[in-house]
């Protein structure tokens, strides 16, 4: 298989009238997705073939169709967060240099303000445009599975966002693995939570193409109101969700399942950050028969490990990230690039090899060379691995455990301290909904931030002292009405440092 579009075309042959994607305003059958995407591909492919196409649209079912249209045109698509500051958008466009932009009428004024130096196409104007079958056939004939499929921009340590280039091969490999591990069918309905500029959404985009099922886009505001969210899941008979832990935690913290339960939900996947056990155990109490899976992988490796929750965990336990996905290999390397195994024990950096690796960073050869490196265990021929920067170890079952980012590990008073361990211990305290630690190296102080119920410092310290040694105890406790979060729902530690250090 060379292209994800082959999945779409197979679904069209099976049942062109079946719903593929829908939101509150619009619904698209597989046949309609194919027709509109081919029409869009005929327009953008005439002058953009092989180049990036920026998708500047509000999150919607139409946005997915636009992304697939760019793929039909032989291009890779780049979803743009329309809520981000316009200055950041301009920075991304400077790096991307797109050959064209697809926007919606509601975002046309924004596209005009950005003053991009390329053609701007309006989605609604292309829906009924003619298809150039000859052009599309020529584009497809030249395609290979290593062609870029999309570019997603992540935060860069230099302040310039990095565009991760992901090929068709990566998504195809993951879809084939999903088929072997889970039993999706045409009757399944995925409830989309994450934005399309976040790689976790790939399952919502591509599972319908692969399995003939459908995806419904959930209004973002519903996640603050379980009284709206749960009825929505039941109304649309959602059977599978692939959410970030924050979204699951909001439902748990608001005790949303005590009033109504999602009657059709059988798959609960989560990824993007550490899933707190207290909130996961809440879900498991109310939906004990669902399959829960912890999926791990930075954008540069997509999903590379997984753990199907198969036993009970206390609120204090660490949930494993498990085992490699199909056709993926992982290596844990210590500071001397020696292999860490379940038998040797110890911690190391998680490194990934195989077809799950991204192509690199767009127009950023320096960062690509720094993170996508030669396998140090293989001196015989060129072989790239990706160094994740994540610190992991094996437990007694041979399962991988995530500890923290290597850059979150600090040295204080002669001790190595993982800030994530402090956060995990604090996450079990009643009244704390979420928390984060940052380190002030100048003052050698650990700052602890939390949201939930405001508490006295002594009360938190008393609870933490039962789980942590004295040298790991935070120096300052700061209550926030709401933790700062980035567009993907992760706690924004960079903003905390800017405000408090």
C-alpha distance (Angstrom), angle and dihedral (degrees) to the residues before:
residue distance angle dihedral
X1 . . .
X2 3.80 . .
X3 3.80 104.6 .
X4 3.81 139.0 31.1
X5 3.81 85.6 -131.2
X6 3.79 88.3 76.1
X7 3.81 87.1 69.1
X8 3.80 90.5 54.5
X9 3.78 92.9 48.0
X10 3.81 91.5 50.6
X11 3.82 90.3 51.7
X12 3.80 90.5 49.3
X13 3.81 89.9 53.5
X14 3.82 91.4 49.4
X15 3.79 98.8 47.4
X16 3.82 119.3 -14.7
X17 3.81 92.7 -178.8
X18 3.80 96.7 55.6
X19 3.81 115.4 109.3
X20 3.81 113.6 -104.8
X21 3.82 104.0 173.4
X22 3.77 134.5 6.2
X23 3.78 142.9 165.5
X24 3.78 133.4 179.1
X25 3.81 92.1 -73.3
X26 3.78 107.8 30.9
X27 3.80 142.7 30.5
X28 3.80 128.0 -164.3
X29 3.79 127.0 -163.4
X30 3.80 119.4 -149.6
X31 3.78 88.6 -104.6
X32 3.80 91.9 52.9
X33 3.80 92.2 46.4
X34 3.80 89.8 52.9
X35 3.80 94.8 46.3
X36 3.81 95.9 47.2
X37 3.81 94.8 40.5
X38 3.81 91.1 51.3
X39 3.80 90.2 49.5
X40 3.81 90.8 50.6
X41 3.81 91.0 45.5
X42 3.77 89.9 53.7
X43 3.81 90.3 56.2
X44 3.79 100.9 43.0
X45 3.80 94.6 35.0
X46 3.78 92.0 61.6
X47 3.82 91.8 69.5
X48 3.82 107.1 8.1
X49 3.81 105.7 50.0
X50 3.79 111.4 151.3
X51 3.80 93.7 4.5
X52 3.81 132.1 101.5
X53 3.79 120.7 -87.5
X54 3.81 115.6 -157.2
X55 3.83 114.7 -139.0
X56 3.80 107.2 -150.0
X57 3.81 103.2 179.8
X58 3.77 142.0 120.9
X59 3.78 112.7 -96.8
X60 3.79 106.1 -86.1
X61 3.78 145.0 122.3
X62 3.81 87.0 -90.9
X63 3.79 90.2 60.4
X64 3.83 90.3 60.4
X65 3.80 90.5 51.7
X66 3.80 89.7 50.2
X67 3.81 90.9 52.1
X68 3.80 91.1 51.8
X69 3.79 89.2 47.4
X70 3.78 89.6 59.0
X71 3.82 89.0 51.4
X72 3.82 91.2 52.5
X73 3.80 86.7 54.5
X74 3.80 89.5 59.6
X75 3.80 91.3 -107.3
X76 3.77 136.1 120.3
X77 3.78 115.6 -121.0
X78 3.79 128.0 -135.8
X79 3.83 116.3 -160.8
X80 3.80 111.8 -146.1
X81 3.80 123.2 -151.2
X82 3.81 101.7 -125.5
X83 3.82 91.5 -163.0
X84 3.82 95.3 60.7
X85 3.81 120.1 100.8
X86 3.79 111.6 -79.5
X87 3.80 90.7 -125.6
X88 3.80 89.8 61.3
X89 3.81 89.6 48.0
X90 3.79 89.6 54.8
X91 3.80 90.1 50.5
X92 3.81 90.0 52.9
X93 3.81 91.6 47.4
X94 3.81 89.6 50.4
X95 3.81 89.6 56.7
X96 3.81 95.8 38.7
X97 3.81 99.8 44.3
X98 3.83 90.0 -167.5
X99 3.77 121.1 -151.5
X100 3.81 89.6 -139.9
X101 3.80 143.1 -7.2
X102 3.80 127.6 -131.9
X103 3.78 112.9 -156.7
X104 3.78 138.6 164.3
X105 3.78 125.7 -119.5
X106 3.81 89.9 -106.0
X107 3.83 89.9 58.7
X108 3.80 99.2 38.0
X109 3.82 93.4 101.2
X110 3.81 88.9 52.9
X111 3.80 91.0 50.6
X112 3.79 89.9 51.0
X113 3.82 92.1 50.2
X114 3.81 90.3 52.9
X115 3.81 87.5 57.3
X116 3.80 93.8 -153.1
X117 3.81 117.2 -166.7
X118 3.81 96.7 -126.8
X119 3.81 139.7 67.9
X120 3.82 115.5 -67.4
X121 3.82 116.2 -149.9
X122 3.80 123.5 -164.1
X123 3.80 112.4 -137.9
X124 3.80 95.6 -142.9
X125 3.80 90.6 53.2
X126 3.80 92.3 54.5
X127 3.81 99.9 46.8
X128 3.80 93.1 91.3
X129 3.79 99.5 29.1
X130 3.83 118.5 124.2
X131 3.79 124.1 -92.1
X132 3.78 122.2 -120.9
X133 3.80 99.3 -147.2
X134 3.79 93.5 179.7
X135 3.80 93.2 54.3
X136 3.81 92.4 47.2
X137 3.81 91.3 49.5
X138 3.81 91.7 51.3
X139 3.80 91.0 48.8
X140 3.80 92.5 49.5
X141 3.80 93.2 47.7
X142 3.81 90.1 60.2
X143 3.81 96.1 45.1
X144 3.81 124.2 111.5
X145 3.79 129.7 -177.0
X146 3.81 92.4 -109.1
X147 3.81 91.2 63.1
X148 3.82 113.8 115.7
X149 3.80 113.4 -95.6
X150 3.79 100.6 -177.7
X151 3.80 144.5 -12.5
X152 3.81 120.5 -137.2
X153 3.78 121.2 -170.4
X154 3.79 119.3 -137.4
X155 3.79 130.5 -179.8
X156 3.78 114.6 -76.8
X157 3.81 124.1 -144.7
X158 3.82 89.0 -132.5
X159 3.79 92.0 55.9
X160 3.81 92.7 -105.1
X161 3.84 112.9 107.6
X162 3.81 115.7 -116.2
X163 3.81 119.3 -132.7
X164 3.81 110.3 -141.9
X165 3.82 110.6 -151.6
X166 3.82 112.6 -147.3
X167 3.80 123.4 -171.3
X168 3.80 132.1 -142.7
X169 3.81 87.6 -110.1
X170 3.81 92.6 65.2
X171 3.80 94.7 54.3
X172 3.82 93.8 40.4
X173 3.80 90.4 52.9
X174 3.79 91.1 50.2
X175 3.80 93.8 48.0
X176 3.81 91.3 50.5
X177 3.80 90.0 49.8
X178 3.81 91.6 48.9
X179 3.80 88.8 53.9
X180 3.80 91.5 53.6
X181 3.81 95.4 44.4
X182 3.82 103.2 37.1
X183 3.76 132.3 32.9
X184 3.77 106.0 -128.3
X185 3.79 117.1 171.0
X186 3.80 139.4 -176.6
X187 3.79 88.3 -91.2
X188 3.79 94.6 62.8
X189 3.80 121.2 105.6
X190 3.80 121.4 -160.6
X191 3.78 119.2 -150.7
X192 3.80 108.3 -144.4
X193 3.80 117.3 -144.1
X194 3.80 108.1 154.6
X195 3.83 124.8 74.3
X196 3.79 118.6 -102.0
X197 3.81 91.0 -116.4
X198 3.83 87.6 67.4
X199 3.83 117.9 78.2
X200 3.82 93.4 -134.1
X201 3.82 86.2 74.9
X202 3.82 91.4 65.7
X203 3.78 90.8 90.4
X204 3.80 90.2 55.8
X205 3.81 90.6 49.3
X206 3.81 101.5 42.2
X207 3.82 106.7 29.1
X208 3.83 90.7 73.4
X209 3.81 89.9 53.3
X210 3.80 92.9 47.5
X211 3.81 101.1 39.1
X212 3.80 103.7 24.2
X213 3.81 91.0 -119.2
X214 3.81 124.9 126.7
X215 3.81 140.7 -114.8
X216 3.77 126.8 -143.7
X217 3.81 118.5 -160.7
X218 3.81 109.4 -132.5
X219 3.84 115.6 -144.1
X220 3.83 106.4 -108.8
X221 3.79 93.4 -132.1
X222 3.82 91.1 62.2
X223 3.81 91.1 72.0
X224 3.80 90.6 72.0
X225 3.81 91.1 53.0
X226 3.83 116.4 51.7
X227 3.81 87.3 -176.8
X228 3.82 86.1 69.6
X229 3.80 99.2 30.5
X230 3.81 99.9 54.9
X231 3.84 95.3 47.1
X232 3.82 87.6 48.6
X233 3.82 90.7 54.4
X234 3.79 90.2 49.7
X235 3.79 94.8 44.4
X236 3.81 90.9 54.8
X237 3.83 93.4 37.4
X238 3.80 92.7 -125.4
X239 3.81 110.2 -165.4
X240 3.82 101.5 174.8
X241 3.79 135.5 35.5
X242 3.80 129.7 -174.0
X243 3.79 103.1 -169.0
X244 3.78 137.9 156.6
X245 3.84 113.1 -103.9
X246 3.79 90.6 -111.0
X247 3.81 91.4 66.2
X248 3.81 92.2 49.7
X249 3.80 90.1 45.9
X250 3.80 93.1 53.4
X251 3.81 90.0 57.6
X252 3.81 90.6 47.5
X253 3.81 94.8 45.9
X254 3.81 90.8 50.4
X255 3.84 89.6 45.9
X256 3.77 88.4 -126.7
X257 3.81 96.6 161.6
X258 3.80 92.7 60.7
X259 3.78 91.2 74.4
X260 3.79 102.0 38.2
X261 3.80 135.7 -2.9
X262 3.81 130.6 -145.3
X263 3.80 98.3 -106.5
X264 3.80 97.8 -163.9
X265 3.81 101.7 39.8
X266 3.82 113.3 121.0
X267 3.83 104.1 149.6
X268 3.80 121.7 53.6
X269 3.80 111.5 179.3
X270 3.79 123.2 175.2
X271 3.80 135.1 -177.1
X272 3.78 142.9 148.5
X273 3.81 101.1 78.0
X274 3.80 140.9 8.1
X275 3.80 113.6 -54.9
X276 3.83 109.4 -134.8
X277 3.80 110.0 -128.5
X278 3.80 95.3 -140.8
X279 3.79 91.6 61.8
X280 3.81 93.6 40.2
X281 3.79 90.7 52.3
X282 3.80 88.2 53.4
X283 3.81 90.3 57.5
X284 3.79 91.8 45.1
X285 3.80 91.8 53.5
X286 3.78 92.6 56.3
X287 3.83 98.9 34.5
X288 3.82 103.4 31.7
X289 3.81 95.5 157.1
X290 3.81 97.0 56.0
X291 3.80 120.9 101.1
X292 3.81 111.3 -116.2
X293 3.80 118.8 -160.2
X294 3.79 128.4 -176.3
X295 3.79 108.3 -151.5
X296 3.77 123.2 -167.3
X297 3.77 134.3 -167.9
X298 3.80 138.8 113.8
X299 3.79 117.8 -121.8
X300 3.81 88.1 -98.1
X301 3.83 92.0 63.8
X302 3.80 101.5 24.6
X303 3.84 109.5 -147.7
X304 3.79 106.1 -15.2
X305 3.82 104.5 158.1
X306 3.79 133.6 29.6
X307 3.77 141.1 -178.2
X308 3.79 124.1 -158.7
X309 3.79 104.3 -150.7
X310 3.79 102.6 -117.3
X311 3.81 105.0 162.4
X312 3.78 143.3 32.3
X313 3.80 121.2 -78.7
X314 3.79 129.4 -169.2
X315 3.78 120.8 -129.1
X316 3.82 88.0 -102.8
X317 3.81 95.9 53.5
X318 3.79 127.2 102.4
X319 3.78 115.7 -122.8
X320 3.82 112.0 -131.6
X321 3.77 122.2 -122.9
X322 3.78 84.0 -145.0
X323 3.76 127.0 -163.6
X324 3.82 140.0 -14.9
X325 3.79 118.2 -80.5
X326 3.78 120.2 -120.9
X327 3.82 116.9 -59.7
X328 3.80 90.5 7.3
X329 3.79 128.4 112.3
X330 3.77 126.8 -163.1
X331 3.79 130.5 -163.7
X332 3.79 128.1 -166.0
X333 3.81 109.6 -148.5
X334 3.80 126.3 -170.6
X335 3.81 125.4 -144.6
X336 3.82 90.5 -79.7
X337 3.83 92.2 49.4
X338 3.79 90.9 -107.8
X339 3.78 117.9 147.6
X340 3.81 115.7 -102.9
X341 3.82 112.8 -151.6
X342 3.81 135.2 178.3
X343 3.80 86.5 -101.8
X344 3.82 97.9 50.2
X345 3.80 94.6 41.1
X346 3.77 125.1 -161.7
X347 3.79 134.6 105.0
X348 3.76 130.8 -74.4
X349 3.79 146.6 153.5
X350 3.78 116.9 -71.0
X351 3.81 110.3 -123.1
X352 3.80 126.0 -176.3
X353 3.79 133.8 -153.5
X354 3.78 134.4 178.0
X355 3.79 138.1 59.4
X356 3.80 92.3 -42.9
X357 3.82 90.6 78.4
X358 3.78 119.6 108.0
X359 3.81 118.2 -121.0
X360 3.81 90.5 -112.7
X361 3.81 136.7 -98.8
X362 3.79 119.0 -35.5
X363 3.80 113.5 -110.0
X364 3.80 89.6 -11.5
X365 3.78 110.7 103.2
X366 3.82 93.9 160.6
X367 3.82 94.7 59.1
X368 3.80 90.9 40.3
X369 3.81 91.0 55.2
X370 3.81 91.0 47.7
X371 3.81 96.7 54.0
X372 3.82 105.4 24.5
X373 3.80 99.3 59.4
X374 3.79 142.3 162.2
X375 3.80 113.5 -80.3
X376 3.83 102.4 -103.1
X377 3.81 89.9 -151.9
X378 3.81 91.6 58.6
X379 3.82 115.4 62.1
X380 3.81 93.9 161.4
X381 3.81 106.2 76.5
X382 3.81 139.8 -3.3
X383 3.81 111.6 -72.0
X384 3.78 123.5 160.1
X385 3.77 124.6 -144.6
X386 3.79 129.1 178.3
X387 3.79 118.4 -126.8
X388 3.80 104.6 -146.4
X389 3.81 97.9 -167.5
X390 3.83 87.8 -132.5
X391 3.80 120.0 132.0
X392 3.82 113.6 -136.5
X393 3.80 142.3 161.0
X394 3.81 138.6 -174.1
X395 3.79 123.9 -104.5
X396 3.79 125.6 -144.7
X397 3.82 90.2 -85.1
X398 3.80 92.6 56.6
X399 3.82 91.1 -108.5
X400 3.78 120.5 140.1
X401 3.79 116.9 -113.2
X402 3.79 121.0 -159.1
X403 3.80 113.2 -140.5
X404 3.77 108.5 172.3
X405 3.75 146.6 -60.5
X406 3.77 110.2 -65.5
X407 3.79 87.2 -126.9
X408 3.84 89.1 54.9
X409 3.79 90.0 59.2
X410 3.79 110.4 97.6
X411 3.78 135.7 -173.4
X412 3.78 113.6 -134.6
X413 3.81 130.0 165.2
X414 3.80 87.8 -6.8
X415 3.81 92.7 -56.2
X416 3.79 128.8 113.4
X417 3.80 107.6 -130.5
X418 3.78 129.2 -171.8
X419 3.79 108.2 -149.4
X420 3.80 89.2 -154.9
X421 3.80 89.8 65.5
X422 3.80 90.0 58.7
X423 3.81 90.4 48.4
X424 3.81 92.0 49.5
X425 3.80 91.6 51.7
X426 3.81 92.5 47.6
X427 3.80 92.3 46.9
X428 3.81 89.3 70.0
X429 3.82 93.6 58.8
X430 3.79 113.4 106.5
X431 3.78 111.1 -111.9
X432 3.82 96.7 27.2
X433 3.78 109.7 108.9
X434 3.79 97.7 177.1
X435 3.78 137.0 -13.6
X436 3.79 145.2 -178.0
X437 3.79 138.2 -165.9
X438 3.78 129.1 -146.7
X439 3.79 128.9 -178.2
X440 3.79 129.0 -130.5
X441 3.84 103.0 -154.4
X442 3.81 93.4 -172.2
X443 3.80 94.0 58.7
X444 3.82 93.6 25.4
X445 3.80 89.1 -128.5
X446 3.80 130.7 145.4
X447 3.80 112.7 -142.6
X448 3.80 116.9 -155.6
X449 3.82 119.8 -158.5
X450 3.77 124.8 -171.5
X451 3.78 143.8 167.7
X452 3.78 129.0 -153.8
X453 3.79 122.0 61.2
X454 3.80 116.6 9.0
X455 3.81 108.8 -119.7
X456 3.77 138.6 -180.0
X457 3.79 115.3 -94.9
X458 3.81 89.2 -121.8
X459 3.79 92.1 57.3
X460 3.81 93.4 53.4
X461 3.81 92.2 42.5
X462 3.79 91.0 51.1
X463 3.81 91.3 53.6
X464 3.82 94.1 44.6
X465 3.81 93.2 46.9
X466 3.80 88.3 65.0
X467 3.81 90.5 60.1
X468 3.81 107.4 27.0
X469 3.81 135.7 53.0
X470 3.80 117.3 -113.1
X471 3.81 94.6 -105.0
X472 3.83 89.7 61.6
X473 3.79 96.0 52.0
X474 3.84 114.6 117.0
X475 3.80 118.3 -114.9
X476 3.79 98.2 -148.6
X477 3.80 130.0 33.7
X478 3.79 114.9 -157.9
X479 3.79 122.6 -172.8
X480 3.83 117.4 -150.2
X481 3.77 127.1 -170.1
X482 3.79 86.5 -140.2
X483 3.79 131.8 4.9
X484 3.82 114.0 -121.0
X485 3.79 109.9 -109.7
X486 3.76 134.1 -173.4
X487 3.79 125.1 -128.6
X488 3.81 91.8 -83.5
X489 3.79 93.6 56.3
X490 3.81 95.4 -106.2
X491 3.79 120.8 134.3
X492 3.81 107.5 -95.2
X493 3.81 102.4 -130.2
X494 3.77 91.5 170.5
X495 3.80 90.1 62.7
X496 3.80 91.3 47.8
X497 3.81 89.6 54.1
X498 3.79 92.3 47.9
X499 3.80 91.7 51.4
X500 3.80 101.6 39.9
X501 3.82 108.5 27.1
